Amino acid sequence: MKTTIILLLSMIAYWQTSAQSAKQSTDISHVLNQFQSPEAHYRSAPLWVWNTKVDKKYIDEMLQEFKDKSFGGVFVHPRPGLITPYLSQEWMQLWKYALEKAKDLKLEMWIYDENSYPTGFAGGHVPHQMPESFNQGQIVSIEKKTSLSADDAPFIVLKKQSDSTYKNISSQWKDEIGKTADYALFSKSNYGISPWYAGFSYVDLMVPGVTEKFLDISMRQAYEKDFKEEFGKTIKGIFSDEPNIETGGDKMRWTPLLFPTFEKQWGYKLEDNLISLFEETGDYKKVRHNYRQVLLYLFIEYWAKPMNKYTTENNLEWTGHYWEHGWPNPNHGPDNMAMYAWHQRPAIDMLFNQFDEVSSTAQFGNIRAVKELSSAANQMNAKRTLSETYGGAGWELSFKDMKRLGDWEYVLGVNSMNQHLSTMTLQGVRKYDYPPTFTYHNVWWKDYQTLNQYFNRLSLALSNGKQKNDILIIEPTSTTWFYFVGSIYKEHVAKLGNDFQAFVSKLEKNQVEYDLGSEDIIKDHGSISGKQFIVGHAAYQKVVIPKGTENLNLPTFLLLNKFKQAGGEILFFDIPQYIDGTKDKRLEELMQDCSLLQGQELSPQMLSKHFKSNKIQFHNSSFGDLYHHRREFDQGQILFLSNASLTQSVQGDFTIDGKDVQELDLFTGTTKPYPQQKSADGKLLLAYNLPEAGSKLLYISNTALPKTKTMQQAAAFKGKNVQSSSMAVKRQMPNVLTVDFCDIHFADQSLKNQYFDDASNALYRHHGFQEGNPWCTSVQFKDEILRRDTFTAGSGFSVDYHFNISQNDASSLSDIKAVVERIHLWDVFINGEAIKAQAGEWWLDKDFAVFDIQGKLRQGENTICLRANKMSIFAEIEPIYIIGDFNLKAQAKSWQIASSTPLALGSWKEQGLPLYGHDVAYSKTFTAKKGNNYQINIPQWEGTVASLKVNGILAEVLIGNERQYNISSLVQSGTNTIELIVTGSLKNTLGPFYRKANGYVTPWHWRGVKEMIPGAEYDLFNYGLMEDFFIATDK
């Protein structure tokens, strides 16, 4: 009874705090009054990666840039490459400095609670101080034998009986030595030791006290001790990244409380039935269901609840994500959606740039994963939801991609943008850490404020009001537990996952408004009120049991039974037979007089009959990739429309209750009347036409709105082309050759034609780092890596980089330079001549030094040598770069430098700039008269973004496929200059070059390269202005 009271008090405190922190304004003026410039807490906040030796200069410059680019805050993220010892006195002093700077700039700070990921081990400090956090065993494996020996050391032993059942003989297994029978031996082991976990192993978050120790180390003795007065003020909350209870392979998860908790909850011994977790024998569905339910209980009880309690008591928001895209695999956690109920700001990650609407384990395109998040937020009254977004999409990620992917998340329920990543430095392997980076390093950084402001305004709009969905779809999560051994998929459960994905995708594409339901959240927060099925703060008129559902948990069944008796409507798309893993005939009674739709597809007729809403009705028979999100306010509704297609526009109309409509322009922050008609039933009839990756935000008012502008659409521009000068095309940065193969010489070894990563790892392994470069494979515990930097004179090495200059071009090349990293570690030579870095000059990264090599080159092969007197822990072998005014020609291996030639329209790649990723400007002049109407027409360009300038003033940042832009307001009488600046990407400069990544870019794409390839075979993107633009006037 005492435990129950404590739990209830904890839940009440959480709900009160959640309600307070999640208080949403249903007054539309809260949105309209700050739509132009939302408050900081609605603005995006990136993962600010501390991945070097952090200093105040980095902090000052980066925080100011974040402010200038309209970010609202940062998540300080320790990450591989970090040199400053984590949680050290130096670390805390730098964090304090950053906090004070952020406070001055009115930026919010968030604590990323781990050194790298997954959360829980506190950079090695938890296992170091609490060995029982990892050494009691987490993994159970099975071995089948027909005889036992004294050398066996089993944890549990089962013996097969004559009736094919198994008997637990663990206490007397030695009596079986010398006998022949069928035995199942179960052994227990710990998580493996790994440098990723700072030389320890990951911890067991289901062991009582582990989370408390984690909080003691990472919060109470660190951030709380030093900055508690800023909790809930400048410091907004804590981000936990991928905490989990995984095992992997065909092994099962164990924890010390598993057996006693299982027996207490289910009334029988799991240890007597362990065989059923590995084989489909005995009452395996019941055992597996009950087992996963216990793991979920322990994960919540000893991880989620302590974290929630701590953040609630300290006025902090808890955010961060689990392994939500792994569903239906329960390996990382039996029910990820259930975990969201304990976060004040639940979150997901949506990484890479692969849009997959079929697989249940996809990232972008995985509707189920985002709907879990937004549904839990609706049910738990969480105002904000967050997504860690864009990581691993590659340097080639364009603004159009970012808008489309962000819109898709937001229309499904995300309202906080957390960009992955904003890295302090690109030195060493850090440049390959799941790019892109949202910092000055990126070629499009100068234009990013435009897109950032767009999502800031969208966050404001979708964080207020209420999303009220009338339909609840119960996820078949507990059914999936029947079919997993460890993380091994079976075809049946993979199909179940994909079928459920197809089901919710079909509903979403047909504009059905619904929430998903976690049975664990329903257990804690479900009730019946009249004919409504209540889950927390959400009320549903209809409950759907989807295809593939075999099991319902007992609390779910009891609520459904009560809902039915109250007159509630339940749709069964499958026939569940199990309650808590046991066949139960009560389900037959539940389904009587309900809509049994087993085997039926979501046809237009069925959608109209069972899923039609009277709140909004779309009239198209085919919606393409249209999505919508509707939120209710006291004075009306906000509606967000998004087209997720990159290739097709989408058009149509819909009816909705209301008296008047305004469009809220997410790019400009302005509002304007929206064309409208009345339908036959007196509702508003509104049409839409969204281009590829297009969107629209509408405010539908319950009353007439003041008319500030004409509601007539602008007439189509009819004009004639204006005579202009010929086009001037100019590269805005030096061209570049990336030299990523080298010869390395150390000790008595000379390794020729080595890819830089292999050369670097060989050097580190020679000096005792078994995993190679520690800055990409290890998390530093305290200063353990730094303390190994004890190399003496004579331990040095040299690295030779070769590049080729075409015949007769060496003397004609101008302004040619070399770029080298970490020049304090080595002397630099060009063709045997020592050279010095240019003072104050850098390229790409402020820590990349530039050397003038003009006049020191020769035709044919040239060599740049890095010569170190002694080894250093920081001696990462990386590519060098040759920059200057030249062209590149493809050759049998890599590229050859040649004299530059004038640029024209078309692909840069075909004009000697295959590795160039910065800006190219295309300009014309024309004569105009101020007051006349002028428009520029841009047929086709390829790049990550483009910007249009008129007389040096920015007129437009080009993101999508718009082709016409009115420039009249910037035109002056006399001569005018039009400049279109197309921006490429660092994909063509930094790679990966040697294998296609297709939107899934990881550090491993820069590894395992064994030989040079022809330049023509590099994986590169086409960038450039492909067709001429022209100016027109209507006069």
PANU-434969 format. One record per residue (C-alpha): residue in one letter; z, x, y. Coordinates in steps of 0.5 Angstrom, whole numbers, plus 2048, in hexadecimal, padded with zeros to 3 digits. Layout:
N
aZXY
...
//
This chain:
1035
m800800800
k802806805
t7FB809803
t7F7802805
i7FB80180C
i7F980880E
l7F280780C
l7F2801810
l7F5804816
s7F080A816
m7EA805815
i7ED80181B
a7EE80781F
y7E780981E
w7E480281F
q7E7802826
t7E5809828
s7DE807825
a7DE801829
q7E080582F
s7DB80B82F
a7D680682C
k7D6801832
q7CF7FF834
s7CD7FC83A
t7CA7F5839
d7C87F5841
i7C17F7842
s7C37F9849
h7C67FF845
v7BF801842
l7BB800849
n7C080384E
q7BF80A84A
f7B9809847
q7B580E84C
s7BB81484A
p7C0812844
e7C7815844
a7C881B840
h7CA81883A
y7C4814839
r7C081B83A
s7BE81F834
a7C2825832
p7BF82A82D
l7C282E828
w7C383582C
v7C383A827
w7C7840828
n7C4845824
t7C584C827
k7CA85082B
v7CC84A830
d7CD84C837
k7CE84983D
k7C784A840
y7C484683A
i7C984183B
d7C8840843
e7C0840842
m7C083B83C
l7C483683F
q7C1836846
e7BA835842
f7BD83083E
k7BF82C845
d7B982D848
k7B582A842
s7B9824842
f7BE82583C
g7C482283C
g7C8827838
v7C882C832
f7CB82C82B
v7CD83482B
h7CA836824
p7CC83C820
r7C683E81C
p7C4844818
g7C384A81C
l7C9849820
i7CC850821
t7D284D825
p7D884C820
y7D984581F
l7DF842822
s7E2849824
q7E584A82B
e7DE84C82E
w7DB84682B
m7E084182E
q7E0845835
l7D8844835
w7D983C833
k7DE83C839
y7D983F83D
a7D483A83B
l7D883483C
e7DA836843
k7D3837845
a7D1830841
k7D682D845
d7D382F84B
l7CC82D84A
k7CF826847
l7CC828840
e7D082583A
m7D282A834
w7D382982D
i7D682D828
y7D282E822
d7D782F81D
e7D5835818
n7D183B818
s7CB839816
y7CB834810
p7CD83080C
t7D482E810
g7DA82F80D
f7DB83780B
a7DC839813
g7D883F812
g7DC84180C
h7E384080F
v7E583A80B
p7E483E804
h7E7844806
q7ED841808
m7ED83B803
p7EA83E7FC
e7EC8377F9
s7E78347FE
f7E18377F9
n7E583A7F3
q7E78347EF
g7E08327EC
q7DA82E7EF
i7D582E7EA
v7D582B7E2
s7D082D7DD
i7CF82B7D6
e7CD82F7D0
k7CB82C7C9
k7CE8307C3
t7CE82E7BC
s7D48337BB
l7DA8367BF
s7DC83D7C0
a7E28407C2
d7DE8437C8
d7DD83C7CB
a7E183B7D1
p7DF8337D2
f7E282F7D7
i7E18287D3
v7DF8287CC
l7DC8217C9
k7DA8207C2
k7D581C7C0
q7D88167BB
s7D48137B5
d7D380D7B9
s7CF8127BF
t7D58117C3
y7D98177C6
k7E08197C5
n7E481D7CA
i7E78237C6
s7E88277CC
s7F08287CA
q7EE82A7C3
w7E782D7C3
k7E98347C0
d7EB8307BA
e7E382F7B9
i7E18367B9
g7DD8377B2
k7DB8307B2
t7D482D7B2
a7D38277B7
d7D08257BD
y7D48277C3
a7D38277CB
l7D782C7CF
f7D882C7D6
s7D98327DA
k7DC8327E1
s7D98377E7
n7DA8387EE
y7D48387F3
g7D183F7F4
i7D28447F8
s7CD8457FE
p7CC849804
w7CA842807
y7D1840807
a7D484780A
g7D584A803
f7D9844800
s7D683E7FD
y7D6837800
v7DC833800
d7DE82C7FC
l7DF827802
m7E28227FD
v7E88277FC
p7EE824800
g7F0829806
v7E982C806
t7E782880C
e7ED82980F
k7ED83180E
f7E6830811
l7E882C817
d7EE831818
i7E9837818
s7E383581C
m7E7830821
r7EE830822
q7EF838822
a7E8838826
y7E583382A
e7EB82E82A
k7F083482C
d7EC837832
f7E8830834
k7EC82A832
e7EC82883A
e7E582783A
f7E4823833
g7E181C835
k7DF81F83C
t7DA82583C
i7DB826834
k7D8820831
g7D982182A
i7D8824823
f7D182581F
s7D2826818
d7CC828814
e7CA82680D
p7D182680A
n7D0825803
i7D38257FB
e7CC8277F8
t7CC82A7F1
g7C482B7F0
g7C082B7E9
d7C38287E3
k7CA8297E5
m7CF8247E7
r7D48247ED
w7DC8257EB
t7E28267F0
p7E98267EE
l7EB81F7F0
l7E581C7EC
f7E881A7E5
p7EF8177E8
t7EB8147ED
f7E68117E8
e7EB80F7E3
k7EF80B7E9
q7E98087EC
w7E68067E5
g7EB8057E0
y7E880A7DB
k7E78127DB
l7E18157DD
e7E281B7D9
d7E18177D3
n7DB8157D5
l7D881B7D8
i7D281B7D3
s7CF8157D7
l7CE8187DD
f7C981D7DA
e7C68197D5
e7C48117D4
t7CA8107CF
g7D080B7CF
d7D18077D5
y7CD80C7D9
k7CB8077DF
k7D28057E0
v7D580C7DF
r7D080F7E4
h7D18097E9
n7D980A7E9
y7D88127E9
r7D48117F0
q7D880C7F3
v7DE8117F2
l7DA8177F5
l7D88127FB
y7E08107FC
l7E28187FB
f7DD81A800
i7DF815805
e7E6815804
y7E781D805
w7E181E809
a7DF81980D
k7E681580F
p7E981C811
m7E381E816
n7E3816819
k7EB81781A
y7EA81D81D
t7E481B822
t7E8814823
e7EE818825
n7EB81D82A
n7E681882D
l7E081B82A
e7DA819827
w7D881B820
t7D181C81F
g7CC82081A
h7C981E814
y7C981E80C
w7C381F807
e7C0818809
h7B9819807
g7BB81B800
w7BC8137FE
p7BC8117F9
n7BF8187F6
p7C68177F6
n7C781F7F6
h7C98207FD
g7CD81A7FD
p7CD8137FA
d7CC80F800
n7CA812806
m7CA80C80A
a7D180B808
m7D381180C
y7D080F813
a7D680A813
w7DB80F815
h7D781281A
q7D7810821
r7D0812822
p7CD81281C
a7C781781B
i7C1819817
d7BC81F817
m7B481E817
l7B1824817
f7AA827816
n7A4824817
q7A1820811
f7A1819812
d7A281680B
e7A380E80A
v7A380E802
s7A8813800
s7AF811800
t7B1818801
a7AD819807
q7AF81B80E
f7AA818814
g7A8812811
n7AE81080D
i7B0809810
r7B580880B
a7B980F80E
v7B980D815
k7BA805813
e7C1807810
l7C380B816
s7C280581B
s7C4800816
a7CB803815
a7CB80481D
n7CA7FD81E
q7CF7FB819
m7D480081B
n7D37FF823
a7D1806824
k7CD80682A
r7CA80D829
t7C6810823
l7C3817823
s7BD81A820
e7BD82281F
t7B5822820
y7AF826820
g7B282C81C
g7AD830818
a7A782C81B
g7A483381C
w7A2836823
e79C832823
l7A082B824
s79C82882A
f79F82382F
k79B81D82C
d79E81F825
m7A581F829
k7A481982C
r7A2815826
l7A7818821
g7AD816827
d7AA80F828
w7AA80E821
e7B1810820
y7B380C826
v7B0806824
l7B480681E
g7BA807821
v7BC80E823
n7BE80E82B
s7C081682B
m7BB81B82B
n7BE822828
q7B8827828
h7B882C823
l7B9832826
s7BA83682C
t7BB83D82A
m7BD84282F
t7B984882C
l7B3849828
q7B5850826
g7B485181E
v7B384C819
r7B684781E
k7AF845820
y7AE84281A
d7B483E819
y7B0837819
p7AC83781F
p7AB834824
t7B0836829
f7B2832830
t7B3838834
y7AF83C839
h7AC840833
n7A783A832
v7A183A835
w7A1832837
w7A883383A
k7A6832841
d7A482B840
y7A982983B
q7AD825840
t7A8820840
l7A981E839
n7B181F839
q7B181A83F
y7AD81583B
f7B2815835
n7B881583A
r7B680F83D
l7B580C836
s7BC80E834
l7BF80A83A
a7BB804838
l7BC804830
s7C4806831
n7C5800835
g7C57F8833
k7C57F682C
q7C17F6826
k7C27F0822
n7BE7EF81B
d7BF7E9817
i7BD7EC810
l7C17F180C
i7BE7F5806
i7C37F8801
e7C17FF7FF
p7C08007F8
t7C48067F8
s7C98057F3
t7C48037EE
t7C180A7EF
w7C780D7ED
f7C580B7E6
y7C08107E5
f7C28167E8
v7C481D7E4
g7C68217EA
s7C08217EE
i7BB8207E9
y7B681B7EA
k7B38167E5
e7AD8127E6
h7B080C7E6
v7B580D7EC
a7B08117F0
k7AB80B7EF
l7B18067F1
g7B280B7F8
n7AB80A7FA
d7AB8037F8
f7B18027FD
q7AD806802
a7A7802801
f7AB7FB802
v7AE7FD809
s7A880080B
k7A47FA80A
l7AA7F680E
e7AA7FB813
k7A27FB814
n7A27F3814
q7A77F381A
v7AD7F0816
e7B47F2819
y7B97F4814
d7BF7F8812
l7C07FC80C
g7C77FC808
s7CB801805
e7D07FE800
d7D5802802
i7D5800809
i7D57F9806
k7DB7FA802
d7DF7FC808
h7DC7F880E
g7D97F280A
s7DB7EB80B
i7D87E480B
s7D87DF812
g7D57D9811
k7CE7DA80E
q7CE7E1811
f7CF7E780D
i7D37EC811
v7D37F3811
g7D77F6816
h7D47F481D
a7CE7F181A
a7CD7EA818
y7C77E9813
q7C47E2811
k7C07E480B
v7C27EA806
v7BC7ED802
i7BD7F07FB
p7B77F57FA
k7B37F77F4
g7B67FC7F0
t7BD7F97F1
e7C07F97EA
n7C87FA7EC
l7CC7F77F1
n7D37FA7F3
l7D97F57F2
p7DA7F47F9
t7D37F37FB
f7D27ED7F5
l7D97EA7F7
l7D67E97FF
l7CF7E77FD
n7D27E27F8
k7D77DF7FE
f7D17E0803
k7CD7DB7FE
q7D27D67FD
a7D27D6805
g7CB7D4805
g7C87DB807
e7C17DD804
i7C07E37FF
l7B97E57FD
f7B97E97F6
f7B37ED7F6
d7B67F07EF
i7BB7ED7EA
p7C17F17EA
q7C57F17E4
y7CB7F67E5
i7D17F67E9
d7D47FD7EA
g7D07FF7E4
t7D27FA7DF
k7CE7F47DD
d7D17EE7E0
k7CE7E77DF
r7D17E47E6
l7CB7E77E9
e7C77E27E5
e7CB7DC7E9
l7CA7E07F0
m7C37E07EF
q7C37D87ED
d7BF7D47F3
c7BE7DB7F7
s7B77DD7F8
l7B47E17F2
l7AE7E57F4
q7AE7EA7EF
g7A77EE7EE
q7A57EA7F4
e7A27EE7FA
l7A37EE801
s79D7EA803
p79B7E7809
q79D7E0807
m7A47E3804
l7A57E680B
s7A47E080F
k7A97DC80A
h7AE7E1809
f7AE7E680F
k7AB7E2815
s7B07E381B
n7B07DE821
k7B27E3826
i7AC7E7826
q7A57E5822
f79F7EA822
h7997E7821
n7947EC81E
s7937EC816
s7937F4816
f7977F881A
g7957FF819
d79A80481B
l79E7FF820
y7A57FF820
h7AA7FB824
h7B17FC826
r7B57F682A
r7BB7F682D
e7BF7F0831
f7C27F0838
d7C67EB83C
q7C07EA840
g7BA7EA83B
q7B87F0836
i7B57F6835
l7AF7F8831
f7AC7FE82F
l7A57FF82B
s7A3805828
n79C807825
a79E80C81F
s79680E81E
l793814820
t78C81181F
q78C80A821
s78E805826
v7917FF825
q7907F8829
g7937F1828
d7987EC82C
f79F7E982A
t7A37E382D
i7AA7E482F
d7AF7E0833
g7B07E283A
k7AD7E0841
d7AB7E6844
v7A97EE842
q7A97F5845
e7A67FB842
l7AB801842
d7A7807843
l7AA80C83F
f7A6812842
t7A7810849
g7AE80D849
t7AB80784D
t7AA7FF84B
k7A47FB84C
p7A37F484B
y79F7F3844
p7997EE843
q79C7E783F
q79A7E183D
k79D7DA83A
s79C7D8833
a79B7D1831
d7A37D182F
g7A57D3836
k7A77DA834
l7A47E1837
l79D7E3834
l79D7EB835
a7977EF833
y7977F6832
n7927FC831
l79580382E
p79180982E
e79280E828
a79A810829
g79A80B82E
s7A0807830
k7A3802835
l7AA800837
l7AB7F883A
y7B07F583D
i7B07ED83C
s7B47E9841
n7B77E3840
t7B67E1847
a7B07E284C
l7B07E984F
p7AE7EC856
k7A77ED857
t7A67F485A
k79F7F6858
t7997F2856
m7997F084E
q7917F184E
q78F7F684A
a78B7FC84E
a7837FB84E
a77F7FF849
f77D80584D
k77680584F
g77380B853
k76F811853
n770818851
v77181D857
q76E823857
s772829856
s772831855
s77183484E
m77783584A
a77B83B84A
v77F83C844
k785841844
r78A84383F
q791843842
m79484883E
p79284F83A
n78E84E834
v79285082E
l792854827
t797853822
v79885981E
d79C857818
f79B85C812
c79E863813
d79F86A80F
i7A786B80F
h7AA87280D
f7B187380B
a7B5878807
d7B087A802
q7AC874802
s7A5872805
l7A386B805
k79C86A807
n799863809
q79F85F809
y7A085880C
f7A5859811
d7AA85480E
d7AA859807
a7AA85F80B
s7B185C80F
n7B485A808
a7B2861805
l7B686480A
y7BC86080A
r7BC860802
h7BC868802
h7C2868807
g7C6863802
f7C485C804
q7C28597FE
e7BF853801
g7BB857806
n7BC85580D
p7C385280E
w7C184F815
c7BD84A811
t7C084980A
s7C884A80C
v7CD846810
q7D284C813
f7D984B811
k7DD84E817
d7D9854819
e7D8856812
i7D0858813
l7D285B81A
r7D7860816
r7D2862812
d7CE865817
t7D086C816
f7CA870815
t7C9877816
a7C487C819
g7BF87D814
s7BF876811
g7B9875816
f7B2872814
s7AB871817
v7A686B817
d79F86C819
y79B86681B
h79386781B
f78E86381F
n787864820
i783864827
s77B863826
q776869827
n77586B82F
d77A866831
a78186A832
s77F86D838
s77D86683B
l78386283A
s78886083F
d78F85F840
i790860839
k798860837
a79C860831
v7A285C82F
v7A885E82B
e7AF85B829
r7B685F82A
i7B386582D
h7BA86882E
l7BA869826
w7B486E826
d7AF87282A
v7A886F82B
f7A187382A
i79A87182B
n795876827
g79B87B827
e79C87B82E
a7A3879830
i7A3873835
k7A986F839
a7AA86883A
q7A8865841
a7AE863845
g7B085C846
e7A985A842
w7AA85583C
w7A5851838
l7A784A834
d7AE84C833
k7B284F839
d7B4854834
f7AD856832
a7AC85D835
v7A585E838
f7A1865838
d79B86783C
i79686A837
q79086A83C
g78C87183B
k790873834
l78B86F830
r78587182C
q78086E828
g78186C821
e78886D81E
n78E86D823
t79586E821
i79C86C824
c7A286F821
l7A986D821
r7AE873820
a7B587281F
n7BA87881E
k7BF87481A
m7BF86D816
s7C286781A
i7C5860818
f7C085D81D
a7BA86181B
e7B685B819
i7AE85D818
e7AA85881B
p7A385781E
i7A185B824
y79C858829
i79685B82D
i795857833
g78F857839
d78885683B
f784856835
n78185282F
l783852828
k77D852822
a77F85081B
q77E856816
a77F85780F
k786858810
s78A855816
w78685681D
q78385B821
i78485B829
a77D85B82D
s77C85A834
s77D854837
t77784F839
p77784983E
l77B84283B
a77783C83B
l778835838
g77A834831
s77F83782C
w78283D82E
k78283F827
e77B840827
q77B84482E
g77F84A82C
l78684782D
p788845825
l78F847826
y79084582D
g79583F82E
h79683E836
d79383B83B
v78B83B83D
a78A838844
y783834845
s78283384D
k77C830851
t77C82E859
f77982885C
t778825863
a77C81F864
k77E81A86A
k78581886A
g786811869
n780810864
n78280F85D
y781814858
q782815850
i78181B84B
n77E819844
i78081E83F
p77C81D839
q780822834
w785827833
e78982A82E
g79082D82F
t79882C82F
v797829836
a79382983C
s795829843
l790826849
k791829850
v78E827856
n78E82C85C
g793830858
i798829858
l799827851
a796820850
e79781F849
v79A822842
l79582083D
i79881E836
g794819832
n78C817832
e78C814839
r78581683C
q785813843
y78A815849
n78A813850
i78B818855
s78A81585C
s79181685E
l79081E85E
v78981E861
q788821868
s78282186C
g77E82786B
t77E82C865
n78382A85F
t78482E859
i78582A852
e78982F84D
l78A82C846
i78F831842
v78E83183B
t794833837
g794836830
s79983882B
l79D83E828
k79B83C821
n794840823
t799846825
l79F846821
g79C84281B
p79D841815
f796844814
y79584580C
r79783E80A
k79683780C
a79C83480E
n79A82D810
g79F82B814
y7A582D80F
v7A6834812
t7AC83880F
p7AE83F810
w7AB840809
h7A483F80C
w7A584680F
r7A7849808
g7A484C802
v79D84E805
k79A854801
e794856804
m79085580B
i78B85080B
p78484F80F
g78584D816
a781847815
e78584580F
y78C844814
d78F83D814
l78D83C81C
f78D836820
n787834825
y78983482C
g785833832
l78182E837
m77B82C832
e777828837
d77682883F
f77A824843
f777820849
i77A81D850
a777816852
t778812858
d77780B85A
k77480C860
//
